[in-house]
Structures are given as C-alpha cells and as structure tokens.
Amino acid sequence: MMLLTRLGALAVGVALANAFTDTSPFFMFSTSELLTSLPQIASAESIRNTVFSQLSDCPSDTYVVVSQPRVHAEDYSDRYAAPHLRRKIQAEDQGIRSVASVPDVLGDVNADGFVEAIEEKCGAALLKVDASKLTQGSQSTAGSFTIADDPKPRVIHLDFPSLPSTSNPKARSSKLKDNDAFLASILDFLPSSKYTVIYTTTPYSRPQSTIKDQLEQETYEMDTSFSSQQQHMELKRDLNGHQYGKRENITLPDAPLFERYQYFTPGIFMGILVALPLFLILYVGITGVASLQVSYAAFDKEMGPAAQKKQQ
C-alpha cells in the first residue's frame, strides 16, 4: 500500500513538472500604491481580474503594457539578462511603490486586453511601439518613438519580438537584455513620474501551426470503393476522429492546467470506485471477527455431579 502511494505521488509530481514547462512569468510594478498581491502560481484569468480591479481607479498617468512572447521564468533567472527589470521588481528603485511577480502563469494573459481596458476605463490615448523594427512605421512608431507632453492619460503598448531559440542561450540572453534596455529608455522619457508597467509574456512552446501540420499528416485508406464525393466526406470524418484520439498527446498552452493534462483516466476512476466498497467490506469483516469474545471456561470439561449424571 505504501509503495502504491509513493508511485502515485511520483506520477502526480511528474505531471505537474511537465505542466509548468508551458508556463511563463508575469511582472507588474507601479509608482502608485496598489495592493498587488499575487501567488507564485496563478491562472491567466485570475491575474487579469486582479489587475483590472487594481487599475479601476486609474492611479497612473502612463501605462506601459509590454508583450514578450515565447519566454520562461528561467530566462529571467540570470541577473544580467534583464537588469533594469530586476531592479524594479526587487524594489531597488526608490520610486517604485508596488510590485507583483508571478513566475508561473497558466494560460495567455493577453496584453491587448489590458490595453483595451485602460483605453476604455481611463480614456487613455494609445501609443503603439513595435520594437521588432528599426524604422518609423505609418500606423505605429517603430524603433524610435515620440511621447507628447499631454495631461491626458496614455497607454503605451510595447510589442517585443520572440527571442532566439533555446539552442543558442547567449543570443537569447543578449536579445532579452536589449529589450530590457529599450523598456528602460521608454520609462526614462516619460513626462510624468506616475506610471504603471504591466509586463506580459507567453510560454516557450510549439507554435499552433506545428500542431496543425502534425494533425494534417494523418493518412486514411478506404477499404471499399465509393464515389469521389463520398470518399472526401469519409476522409474528413476520419481526420476529425484522429484529432480527438490524439488530444491527449497535444499541449494546449492557452488552456488551464487541469484541461491540458489528464491525471485520472476512466479506468483508474472506475477501479477506485470498485476498490472503496471492497475495502469497506473487508474492514467490517475484520472488525467483526476481532470483536468476538469467548471465555476460556467454555472449553473446560465439566467434572461436577451434573456431568456424572449425564454420563450415566
């Protein structure tokens, strides 16, 4: 029994470890007093609800929403990877009064949702900065940007490109450091000292197109001959069946933890339901046998007058 318990705990631990490989960090810091208390592991929905409630009063003049795709918490473990961000999160900057950090976020936080909410609730003007280019774009500033000295609230959407592959850690760390310096330059040019930075990320996982291509590679051979239209319909039906059959081997980074991984199969669940009544019956039987009480005198041979009369 103890061995089964240890094996079960080990299986759950492996499943959770694999689950956290598809998580990404979330950072938030502000020069305003915000009650930003977040756990070390949180879902994207809970983070959105908490941030929306904290920004409902529009405490800042400028909101910087950062989008950094395809990263993991380990990318920020190096103290030289993002030094400016580290100083803000560790409250080494005296102007920072509120800090929130979540190393493992389950799901997509969606930076666009923060931008739209701030525009709607605070009436902020949008300034979009695309850091993946170096020339000035027609619809958004890229590489260089201009922040007008306007008393109206503003929201700056800073969209960083994806980091290099994990096979080249030096280039990956160098790119993250450049992005961190670019964010620091934006904060230095802000006309007001009242700002809030929302740093969102997405996990480093396979793109959805890779999963789609893998599913489309499934082949199906017809056993009987039909018309071309009927064959096409049967082929579509069989491919859909393969998609649902292969769902357990596909990681969906946008879904919650318990929707992406199946910890209990129907067979295990039915086995537990059958084992519980059997253990209950066994326990009642052992308890009943152990509660029997028979005196030792019941096994002694009678030697009195009554026993002699019975013998006659």
N, C-alpha and C positions, 0 to 999 in steps of 0.2 A: 504493500500500500504506500509506503514511504517512497519507494522507487518510482511508482506511477506519479506521485505528487511532484517529485523533483523533475521528472520528464515533462510533465505538463507545464510547470513553471519555466523550464528551459525553452519550451516551444513558444510560450507567450512572449518571453523575453526576446527571442529571435525575431518574432513577428513585429514587435514594437521597434526593434532596432532597424529593421528593414523599412518600417513605416516612416521613421524620422529621416531617412535618406532623401525623401521627397518633400522636405520642409525647407523653409527659407526664413531669414530673420526679418524683424520689423523694428525700426527705430523712430523715436519721436522726441524732440526737445523744443523748449519754448522759453522765451524771456518773460512769460506771464505765469501766474500761479495757476497751474492746472493739477487736478487730482488724478494724475495718470498712473494708476496702479494696475499693472498687468502681470499675469503669471508667466512662468518660463515657457510653458507650452499652452498655446491658445489657438482657437479656430479663427479663420478669417472673418467670419460673421461676428464673433464676439469682439474682435478688435475694431471692426467698423462701427458697431453700436457704441463702444466706449469712446472712441474718438469723436463721433458725431455728437454725443452728449456733452463732451468737454468743450467742443467748439461751437455749441449752440448760441453762446453769448457773444461770439466774435471778439475774443480778447485781444487779437493782434491786428496790426496794420498790414502786415505782409505774411502770406502763407506760401511756403515753398514745398511743393509736392514732388518728391523725387521718385523716379521709376528706374530700378536697376534689375534687369532680367537675368535669369539663369545664374544665381549665386547660392552659396550655402553659408551657414554660420562659420564654418572653418575658414572661409576666405577672409573673414574679419578677425581671426584669432591672432594673426601676425600684427604686432604693434606698429609696424611700418607700412602696412597695406593701406590703411585709411587713418593717418594720424590726426587730421582735423576733426573727423567724425568721432574718433576715440576721445579727444579732449572734451567735446561737447557732451558725449554720453556719460563720461566719468565725472562730469560737473567740475572740470578743471577751469572752465571759463566762468568768471565771476558773474557774467550777465545771464547765464542760464539758470533758471529757477525751477524748471520742471523737466524731468527726464523719464522716458519709458523705453524699455528694451525687451523684446521677446525673441530669444534665439531660434525657436522652432514654431513656425506658423503653419497650420494645416489649411491648405487651400490658397486661393488667389485673393489678395486684399483689394485689388483693383484701384489703382491710383486715379483713374478717370472718375470713379465715383466720388472720391474726396474733392476733386476739382469742381465737379458739377454741384455738389452740395454747398461748397463755400461760395461759389458764384450765386447760387440761389438764396441762401440764408443771409449772407453778409453783403450781397451786392457788389462783390469784388470784380475788378477788371482782370481778364485773363492775359497773361504773358507767357507764350509757349516758347521754350528754349530746347532746341534739338541739338544735343551735344554730339551726335554721330556725324555731323557735317562741319565743315570749316568755313563755308561761305554763307552769305546772307540769303535766306530764302524769301520767297514772295509772300507767303502767308505767315511765317513764323521766323523768329530770329534763330540763327544757327551759328554756333561758334562765338560770334560777338552778339551783344545784346545791349539794349538801352532801357533803363528804368527811369520813368518820368517822376519828378518830384510832385506827386499829386496826393492831396489829403484823402482821396478815395481809397478804400482797401483794395488790395491787389492779390492775386494768386498766381504764382509762377510755377508752371509745370515743366520740370526738368526731366527730359527723357534721355537716359544714357543707353548706349548700345550694349549688346551682350559681350561678356568677357571672353577671351580666348579659351580654347579647350583646356580641360584639366591635365592633359598630357604635357602642357607647357606651363608649369606653375609660375615661372619667373615672369613671363609675358602677362600672365593673368594678374599677378600681384602688381606689376607695373601699370597696367591699364586701370586697375582699381584705384591706385594711388593718384593717377592723373584725373580720374573722375572726382576723387575726393578734393583735389586742389581746385578743380573747376567749381565745385559746390562752395568751397570756402571763398572763392573770389566773388561769387554772387552775393554771399552774405556780407562781404566787406563793402559792396557797392549799394547796399540797401539804404534808402534815405532815412528810415526810421529804425530805432533800436528795438521796437516791439515786433517780433516775428516769431513764427512757429514753423518748424520743419517736420514734415511727415515723410519718412524715408521708407518706401515700399520696395519689396523685392519679389521675384518669382523663383521657384526652385530650379536647380540644375537637373533636368530630366530630359528624356527623349521628346522631341517635338511631336505634336499630334499627327503631322504628316507622315512621320515614320511608322506610327502605329497603323494609320490608314493604309499605307502601302503594304504593310505586312499582311493585313487582312485581305487586301485585293489579290494577293499572290496565291490564295487558296484556290485549288482547282477541283472540278467536279466532273465526273464522267457519267454519262447517261447509260443505263443498262438496256433500255429499249429505244426504238426509233420513233420520234414524233415529228410533227411539223416544226419549222424553224421558230414560229411564234411560241408554241408550247415549250420548246426547249429553252427559250430565253426566259420564260416565266419560272420554270422549274429551277433554272440556274440561279435566279435571283433569290428564290425561296431558300435554296440550299446554302447560299452565301450568308444569308441572314442567320440561318441556324448555326453556321460556323462561328459567326461573331458572338452569339450568346454562349456558345460552348467554350470559346476561348476567353471569355470575360475574366475568368479567374487568373489568367496569366498577364493581364494588361493593367498597368498602373495608371490611374486617373489622377493627376496631380491637383485638379480643381475640386475633387470630392472630399468629404470629411473622412476621418481616419477609419471609422467602422463601416464605411461604404466602399472603401478601396480594398480592404482586406477581409477575408472570411476566416474567422478564428474558430468557429464551430460549424462543421458540416452536418447535414441532416442525419447521417449515420451516427455521428458522435452524440447528437442531441437525443436520438431515439434510444441509444444504448444507455445514456444517463437516466432517461425516464423508466426504462425497464429495470435498471440496477437499483434504483432507490426503493421500490416496493420489496424487492428480494432481500435487500439488506435489512429492511424494516421487519420482515417476517423472520429472518434469521435472528435478529436481536430479540424479538418477542419470545422465540423458542428457547434461546439460551437463557434468557431471564427467567422463564417459567421453570426450566429444569433446575437452575441454580437456587430457586426459591423453595424447592421441596425440602421438608423437614421430617425425618423419621427418627424416632427414639431408638437407642441401642437396645432397650428392653424388649422390643418387638421381635428380636431374633433369638432371645434366650429360651431354653427349653423349660417347660413347667415341671416342677418337682413336688408340688403340694398334694394334699388329699384329692383335690379335684382331678388332678392328672392321673392318679391311680384308679379312680372310679372310671375314667374314660378308657383306661387300658383294660379293665375287667369287662 
